[in-house]
Amino acid sequence: MTLQLRVYVPPHPLIKHWLAVARDAATPSVLFRTAMTELGRWLTYEAAREWLPTQETTVDTPLASCPATLIDPSVPVAVVPILRAGLGLLEGAQTLLPLASIYHLGLERNEETLQPSCYLNKLPEKFPPQTRVLITDPMLATGGSMLKALEELTQRGVDPSLIRIVCVVAAHPALQKLNTAYPGLIVYTATIDGEVNSQGFIVPGLGDAGDRTFGT
């Protein structure tokens, strides 16, 4: 069977609500940060479905013993926010994955060539086998930054099939590149927009997520 990129746009009313708040140019920075936190939370909730490792056990209720399912703490989980905008989604993701290790990856895009370069890399030299990795980045536009992040992760032993990408807005150019380079990858996004302009911004998008998150 041929692998193909899978993109999920959860039809959740809270995701739709906070996406609308984030898209609105009149939304102040403090409320935009709240929207990013909430989108990080609900999209991570969806991404964790059938992804987090579990183990079967039994527990004693006040009345009797019964079967139970718990998250398996022996399987590592990591969150990699792509700086700086990915930090906006991190708080929401972290509330659902409190035991996850956080590894920061700083990427900046050349405004002329739109090619990414790395200015901060806090990834370990090698990830343990079976590590689940959640990447947070609000905008999946040209795909350059995400491809760079995936390259760094796979070089350190991460299985692409165990990676989940959480973004707010994804665009067709990025999704096409990811499908070519990493078929079988899974993306969770609040919406998909069709256009990326000459400056590398998604249209209609939501503007510069980093600037709007941090009020700069």
Phi and psi in degrees as GROMACS dihedral restraints (atoms count N, CA, C in turn):
[ dihedral_restraints ]
;  ai    aj    ak    al  type     phi  dphi    fc
    3     4     5     6     1   -76.9    20    10
    4     5     6     7     1   127.5    20    10
    6     7     8     9     1   -74.3    20    10
    7     8     9    10     1   147.4    20    10
    9    10    11    12     1  -146.0    20    10
   10    11    12    13     1   143.2    20    10
   12    13    14    15     1   -54.2    20    10
   13    14    15    16     1   135.4    20    10
   15    16    17    18     1  -113.5    20    10
   16    17    18    19     1   129.2    20    10
   18    19    20    21     1  -121.9    20    10
   19    20    21    22     1   122.8    20    10
   21    22    23    24     1  -109.3    20    10
   22    23    24    25     1   130.0    20    10
   24    25    26    27     1  -117.2    20    10
   25    26    27    28     1    91.6    20    10
   27    28    29    30     1   -61.7    20    10
   28    29    30    31     1   131.5    20    10
   30    31    32    33     1   -85.0    20    10
   31    32    33    34     1    50.3    20    10
   33    34    35    36     1   -93.6    20    10
   34    35    36    37     1   131.6    20    10
   36    37    38    39     1   -61.6    20    10
   37    38    39    40     1   -32.4    20    10
   39    40    41    42     1   -69.9    20    10
   40    41    42    43     1   -36.5    20    10
   42    43    44    45     1   -65.0    20    10
   43    44    45    46     1   -44.0    20    10
   45    46    47    48     1   -62.8    20    10
   46    47    48    49     1   -40.5    20    10
   48    49    50    51     1   -62.5    20    10
   49    50    51    52     1   -51.0    20    10
   51    52    53    54     1   -71.4    20    10
   52    53    54    55     1   -27.1    20    10
   54    55    56    57     1   -63.9    20    10
   55    56    57    58     1   -44.0    20    10
   57    58    59    60     1   -60.8    20    10
   58    59    60    61     1   -42.1    20    10
   60    61    62    63     1   -62.3    20    10
   61    62    63    64     1   -43.5    20    10
   63    64    65    66     1   -67.5    20    10
   64    65    66    67     1   -35.5    20    10
   66    67    68    69     1   -69.5    20    10
   67    68    69    70     1   -31.9    20    10
   69    70    71    72     1   -64.8    20    10
   70    71    72    73     1   119.7    20    10
   72    73    74    75     1   -62.8    20    10
   73    74    75    76     1   -21.7    20    10
   75    76    77    78     1   -82.9    20    10
   76    77    78    79     1    -6.3    20    10
   78    79    80    81     1   -69.1    20    10
   79    80    81    82     1   123.3    20    10
   81    82    83    84     1   -70.4    20    10
   82    83    84    85     1   161.5    20    10
   84    85    86    87     1   -56.4    20    10
   85    86    87    88     1   -41.2    20    10
   87    88    89    90     1   -63.4    20    10
   88    89    90    91     1   -38.0    20    10
   90    91    92    93     1   -77.4    20    10
   91    92    93    94     1   -33.1    20    10
   93    94    95    96     1   -60.9    20    10
   94    95    96    97     1   -40.9    20    10
   96    97    98    99     1   -62.2    20    10
   97    98    99   100     1   -39.8    20    10
   99   100   101   102     1   -61.6    20    10
  100   101   102   103     1   -43.2    20    10
  102   103   104   105     1   -60.7    20    10
  103   104   105   106     1   -42.2    20    10
  105   106   107   108     1   -63.6    20    10
  106   107   108   109     1   -42.1    20    10
  108   109   110   111     1   -61.2    20    10
  109   110   111   112     1   -46.5    20    10
  111   112   113   114     1   -67.0    20    10
  112   113   114   115     1   -40.3    20    10
  114   115   116   117     1   -65.6    20    10
  115   116   117   118     1   -38.7    20    10
  117   118   119   120     1   -61.6    20    10
  118   119   120   121     1   -39.1    20    10
  120   121   122   123     1   -66.6    20    10
  121   122   123   124     1   -52.2    20    10
  123   124   125   126     1   -74.7    20    10
  124   125   126   127     1   -33.1    20    10
  126   127   128   129     1   -71.5    20    10
  127   128   129   130     1   -34.6    20    10
  129   130   131   132     1   -67.3    20    10
  130   131   132   133     1   -38.5    20    10
  132   133   134   135     1   -55.5    20    10
  133   134   135   136     1   -46.0    20    10
  135   136   137   138     1   -67.8    20    10
  136   137   138   139     1   -40.4    20    10
  138   139   140   141     1   -66.7    20    10
  139   140   141   142     1   -28.3    20    10
  141   142   143   144     1   -76.1    20    10
  142   143   144   145     1   -14.0    20    10
  144   145   146   147     1   -63.9    20    10
  145   146   147   148     1   124.5    20    10
  147   148   149   150     1    59.0    20    10
  148   149   150   151     1    24.5    20    10
  150   151   152   153     1  -122.2    20    10
  151   152   153   154     1   -42.8    20    10
  153   154   155   156     1   -68.1    20    10
  154   155   156   157     1   134.9    20    10
  156   157   158   159     1   -71.9    20    10
  157   158   159   160     1   140.3    20    10
  159   160   161   162     1  -126.2    20    10
  160   161   162   163     1   164.7    20    10
  162   163   164   165     1  -137.4    20    10
  163   164   165   166     1   145.4    20    10
  165   166   167   168     1   -91.4    20    10
  166   167   168   169     1   139.9    20    10
  168   169   170   171     1  -152.0    20    10
  169   170   171   172     1  -169.8    20    10
  171   172   173   174     1  -130.1    20    10
  172   173   174   175     1   150.1    20    10
  174   175   176   177     1  -131.1    20    10
  175   176   177   178     1   158.7    20    10
  177   178   179   180     1  -101.9    20    10
  178   179   180   181     1   112.3    20    10
  180   181   182   183     1   -77.3    20    10
  181   182   183   184     1   174.0    20    10
  183   184   185   186     1   -60.2    20    10
  184   185   186   187     1   -14.2    20    10
  186   187   188   189     1  -113.6    20    10
  187   188   189   190     1   -31.9    20    10
  189   190   191   192     1  -168.8    20    10
  190   191   192   193     1   170.9    20    10
  192   193   194   195     1   -82.2    20    10
  193   194   195   196     1   150.6    20    10
  195   196   197   198     1  -153.8    20    10
  196   197   198   199     1   157.3    20    10
  198   199   200   201     1   -65.3    20    10
  199   200   201   202     1   150.4    20    10
  201   202   203   204     1  -148.5    20    10
  202   203   204   205     1   154.9    20    10
  204   205   206   207     1  -120.6    20    10
  205   206   207   208     1   129.8    20    10
  207   208   209   210     1  -124.2    20    10
  208   209   210   211     1   154.5    20    10
  210   211   212   213     1   -64.2    20    10
  211   212   213   214     1   132.8    20    10
  213   214   215   216     1   -78.0    20    10
  214   215   216   217     1   110.4    20    10
  216   217   218   219     1   -75.0    20    10
  217   218   219   220     1    -9.3    20    10
  219   220   221   222     1   -81.3    20    10
  220   221   222   223     1   -14.1    20    10
  222   223   224   225     1   -97.2    20    10
  223   224   225   226     1   120.3    20    10
  225   226   227   228     1   -67.2    20    10
  226   227   228   229     1   143.8    20    10
  228   229   230   231     1  -126.7    20    10
  229   230   231   232     1   133.9    20    10
  231   232   233   234     1  -129.7    20    10
  232   233   234   235     1   146.7    20    10
  234   235   236   237     1  -117.0    20    10
  235   236   237   238     1   130.2    20    10
  237   238   239   240     1  -120.0    20    10
  238   239   240   241     1    97.9    20    10
  240   241   242   243     1   -79.8    20    10
  241   242   243   244     1   131.6    20    10
  243   244   245   246     1   -85.1    20    10
  244   245   246   247     1   114.4    20    10
  246   247   248   249     1   -71.8    20    10
  247   248   249   250     1   147.7    20    10
  249   250   251   252     1  -101.3    20    10
  250   251   252   253     1   -19.1    20    10
  252   253   254   255     1   -64.2    20    10
  253   254   255   256     1   -29.8    20    10
  255   256   257   258     1   -62.8    20    10
  256   257   258   259     1   -19.4    20    10
  258   259   260   261     1   -64.9    20    10
  259   260   261   262     1   -27.2    20    10
  261   262   263   264     1   -63.1    20    10
  262   263   264   265     1   -32.1    20    10
  264   265   266   267     1   -88.3    20    10
  265   266   267   268     1   -14.8    20    10
  267   268   269   270     1   -63.5    20    10
  268   269   270   271     1   -44.3    20    10
  270   271   272   273     1   -58.7    20    10
  271   272   273   274     1   -44.9    20    10
  273   274   275   276     1   -64.5    20    10
  274   275   276   277     1   -41.3    20    10
  276   277   278   279     1   -65.0    20    10
  277   278   279   280     1   -39.4    20    10
  279   280   281   282     1   -67.3    20    10
  280   281   282   283     1   -29.5    20    10
  282   283   284   285     1   -65.2    20    10
  283   284   285   286     1   -27.5    20    10
  285   286   287   288     1   -93.5    20    10
  286   287   288   289     1   -20.6    20    10
  288   289   290   291     1  -125.3    20    10
  289   290   291   292     1    62.8    20    10
  291   292   293   294     1   -65.7    20    10
  292   293   294   295     1   -22.4    20    10
  294   295   296   297     1   -93.7    20    10
  295   296   297   298     1    -0.4    20    10
  297   298   299   300     1   -70.5    20    10
  298   299   300   301     1   144.2    20    10
  300   301   302   303     1   -79.0    20    10
  301   302   303   304     1   143.7    20    10
  303   304   305   306     1  -111.4    20    10
  304   305   306   307     1   122.4    20    10
  306   307   308   309     1  -121.4    20    10
  307   308   309   310     1   116.8    20    10
  309   310   311   312     1   -85.5    20    10
  310   311   312   313     1   138.6    20    10
  312   313   314   315     1  -132.0    20    10
  313   314   315   316     1   114.4    20    10
  315   316   317   318     1   -98.0    20    10
  316   317   318   319     1   117.2    20    10
  318   319   320   321     1  -125.6    20    10
  319   320   321   322     1   137.5    20    10
  321   322   323   324     1  -127.9    20    10
  322   323   324   325     1   147.3    20    10
  324   325   326   327     1  -104.9    20    10
  325   326   327   328     1   131.4    20    10
  327   328   329   330     1   -65.4    20    10
  328   329   330   331     1   125.9    20    10
  330   331   332   333     1   -68.5    20    10
  331   332   333   334     1   -20.3    20    10
  333   334   335   336     1   -92.0    20    10
  334   335   336   337     1   -48.4    20    10
  336   337   338   339     1   -90.7    20    10
  337   338   339   340     1   -17.6    20    10
  339   340   341   342     1    65.4    20    10
  340   341   342   343     1    13.8    20    10
  342   343   344   345     1   -87.5    20    10
  343   344   345   346     1   140.6    20    10
  345   346   347   348     1   -85.4    20    10
  346   347   348   349     1   151.4    20    10
  348   349   350   351     1  -133.8    20    10
  349   350   351   352     1   153.1    20    10
  351   352   353   354     1   -99.6    20    10
  352   353   354   355     1   126.0    20    10
  354   355   356   357     1  -112.8    20    10
  355   356   357   358     1    -9.5    20    10
  357   358   359   360     1  -152.4    20    10
  358   359   360   361     1   127.7    20    10
  360   361   362   363     1  -136.6    20    10
  361   362   363   364     1   105.4    20    10
  363   364   365   366     1  -106.0    20    10
  364   365   366   367     1    19.8    20    10
  366   367   368   369     1   -72.7    20    10
  367   368   369   370     1   147.5    20    10
  369   370   371   372     1   -70.0    20    10
  370   371   372   373     1   162.6    20    10
  372   373   374   375     1   -64.1    20    10
  373   374   375   376     1   -33.2    20    10
  375   376   377   378     1  -148.2    20    10
  376   377   378   379     1   134.1    20    10
  378   379   380   381     1   -90.4    20    10
  379   380   381   382     1   143.3    20    10
  381   382   383   384     1   -60.6    20    10
  382   383   384   385     1   150.7    20    10
  384   385   386   387     1   -56.6    20    10
  385   386   387   388     1   147.9    20    10
  387   388   389   390     1    70.5    20    10
  388   389   390   391     1     9.6    20    10
  390   391   392   393     1   -61.8    20    10
  391   392   393   394     1   129.5    20    10
  393   394   395   396     1   -87.4    20    10
  394   395   396   397     1   131.7    20    10
  396   397   398   399     1  -124.6    20    10
  397   398   399   400     1   126.2    20    10
  399   400   401   402     1  -107.6    20    10
  400   401   402   403     1   121.9    20    10
  402   403   404   405     1  -102.8    20    10
  403   404   405   406     1   129.6    20    10
  405   406   407   408     1  -113.3    20    10
  406   407   408   409     1   128.2    20    10
  408   409   410   411     1  -159.6    20    10
  409   410   411   412     1   116.0    20    10
  411   412   413   414     1   -57.3    20    10
  412   413   414   415     1   -39.2    20    10
  414   415   416   417     1  -116.1    20    10
  415   416   417   418     1   121.8    20    10
  417   418   419   420     1  -109.5    20    10
  418   419   420   421     1    86.4    20    10
  420   421   422   423     1   -99.0    20    10
  421   422   423   424     1   -82.4    20    10
  423   424   425   426     1   -84.1    20    10
  424   425   426   427     1   -21.4    20    10
  426   427   428   429     1    92.5    20    10
  427   428   429   430     1    -6.6    20    10
  429   430   431   432     1   -61.7    20    10
  430   431   432   433     1   -47.8    20    10
  432   433   434   435     1   -65.4    20    10
  433   434   435   436     1   -41.1    20    10
  435   436   437   438     1   -67.4    20    10
  436   437   438   439     1   -39.2    20    10
  438   439   440   441     1   -62.8    20    10
  439   440   441   442     1   -39.0    20    10
  441   442   443   444     1   -64.2    20    10
  442   443   444   445     1   -43.6    20    10
  444   445   446   447     1   -62.7    20    10
  445   446   447   448     1   -43.2    20    10
  447   448   449   450     1   -65.5    20    10
  448   449   450   451     1   -36.8    20    10
  450   451   452   453     1   -61.2    20    10
  451   452   453   454     1   -45.4    20    10
  453   454   455   456     1   -63.7    20    10
  454   455   456   457     1   -38.8    20    10
  456   457   458   459     1   -71.7    20    10
  457   458   459   460     1   -45.4    20    10
  459   460   461   462     1   -68.3    20    10
  460   461   462   463     1   -31.3    20    10
  462   463   464   465     1   -64.3    20    10
  463   464   465   466     1   -21.6    20    10
  465   466   467   468     1  -101.6    20    10
  466   467   468   469     1    17.5    20    10
  468   469   470   471     1    94.2    20    10
  469   470   471   472     1     6.8    20    10
  471   472   473   474     1   -78.8    20    10
  472   473   474   475     1   132.9    20    10
  474   475   476   477     1   -79.0    20    10
  475   476   477   478     1   120.0    20    10
  477   478   479   480     1   -55.8    20    10
  478   479   480   481     1   -28.6    20    10
  480   481   482   483     1   -69.9    20    10
  481   482   483   484     1   -14.3    20    10
  483   484   485   486     1  -100.8    20    10
  484   485   486   487     1     4.7    20    10
  486   487   488   489     1   -94.1    20    10
  487   488   489   490     1   139.5    20    10
  489   490   491   492     1  -124.0    20    10
  490   491   492   493     1   133.0    20    10
  492   493   494   495     1  -103.7    20    10
  493   494   495   496     1   129.1    20    10
  495   496   497   498     1  -115.5    20    10
  496   497   498   499     1   119.8    20    10
  498   499   500   501     1  -136.7    20    10
  499   500   501   502     1   170.4    20    10
  501   502   503   504     1   -95.7    20    10
  502   503   504   505     1   -46.7    20    10
  504   505   506   507     1  -128.6    20    10
  505   506   507   508     1   127.4    20    10
  507   508   509   510     1  -114.0    20    10
  508   509   510   511     1   147.5    20    10
  510   511   512   513     1  -120.1    20    10
  511   512   513   514     1   154.8    20    10
  513   514   515   516     1   -57.7    20    10
  514   515   516   517     1   -41.4    20    10
  516   517   518   519     1   -57.5    20    10
  517   518   519   520     1   -43.7    20    10
  519   520   521   522     1   -66.6    20    10
  520   521   522   523     1   -43.4    20    10
  522   523   524   525     1   -63.8    20    10
  523   524   525   526     1   -37.5    20    10
  525   526   527   528     1   -64.8    20    10
  526   527   528   529     1   -42.2    20    10
  528   529   530   531     1   -65.7    20    10
  529   530   531   532     1   -42.1    20    10
  531   532   533   534     1   -64.9    20    10
  532   533   534   535     1   -37.7    20    10
  534   535   536   537     1   -64.3    20    10
  535   536   537   538     1   -36.2    20    10
  537   538   539   540     1   -72.0    20    10
  538   539   540   541     1   -43.4    20    10
  540   541   542   543     1   -84.4    20    10
  541   542   543   544     1   -35.6    20    10
  543   544   545   546     1  -136.1    20    10
  544   545   546   547     1    67.1    20    10
  546   547   548   549     1   -62.0    20    10
  547   548   549   550     1   140.5    20    10
  549   550   551   552     1    97.6    20    10
  550   551   552   553     1   -10.8    20    10
  552   553   554   555     1   -67.3    20    10
  553   554   555   556     1   153.2    20    10
  555   556   557   558     1  -122.9    20    10
  556   557   558   559     1   130.0    20    10
  558   559   560   561     1  -120.3    20    10
  559   560   561   562     1   136.0    20    10
  561   562   563   564     1  -115.8    20    10
  562   563   564   565     1   124.5    20    10
  564   565   566   567     1  -141.6    20    10
  565   566   567   568     1   153.9    20    10
  567   568   569   570     1   -75.6    20    10
  568   569   570   571     1   -27.0    20    10
  570   571   572   573     1  -163.8    20    10
  571   572   573   574     1   165.5    20    10
  573   574   575   576     1  -123.1    20    10
  574   575   576   577     1   124.6    20    10
  576   577   578   579     1  -108.1    20    10
  577   578   579   580     1   149.9    20    10
  579   580   581   582     1   -87.7    20    10
  580   581   582   583     1   -22.4    20    10
  582   583   584   585     1  -116.5    20    10
  583   584   585   586     1   141.3    20    10
  585   586   587   588     1  -123.8    20    10
  586   587   588   589     1   125.6    20    10
  588   589   590   591     1   -81.2    20    10
  589   590   591   592     1  -178.7    20    10
  591   592   593   594     1   -66.3    20    10
  592   593   594   595     1   -19.0    20    10
  594   595   596   597     1   -89.7    20    10
  595   596   597   598     1     1.2    20    10
  597   598   599   600     1    84.8    20    10
  598   599   600   601     1    14.4    20    10
  600   601   602   603     1   -96.3    20    10
  601   602   603   604     1   141.9    20    10
  603   604   605   606     1   -74.2    20    10
  604   605   606   607     1   137.3    20    10
  606   607   608   609     1  -120.3    20    10
  607   608   609   610     1   127.1    20    10
  609   610   611   612     1   -74.2    20    10
  610   611   612   613     1   -25.8    20    10
  612   613   614   615     1    56.7    20    10
  613   614   615   616     1  -146.2    20    10
  615   616   617   618     1  -149.6    20    10
  616   617   618   619     1    19.6    20    10
  618   619   620   621     1    84.2    20    10
  619   620   621   622     1  -158.9    20    10
  621   622   623   624     1   -82.7    20    10
  622   623   624   625     1   103.9    20    10
  624   625   626   627     1   -63.5    20    10
  625   626   627   628     1   -34.0    20    10
  627   628   629   630     1   -66.6    20    10
  628   629   630   631     1   -48.6    20    10
  630   631   632   633     1   -61.1    20    10
  631   632   633   634     1   -42.0    20    10
  633   634   635   636     1   -71.4    20    10
  634   635   636   637     1   -32.7    20    10
  636   637   638   639     1   -68.4    20    10
  637   638   639   640     1   -42.7    20    10
  639   640   641   642     1  -102.8    20    10
  640   641   642   643     1     4.3    20    10
  642   643   644   645     1    66.6    20    10
  643   644   645   646     1    37.4    20    10
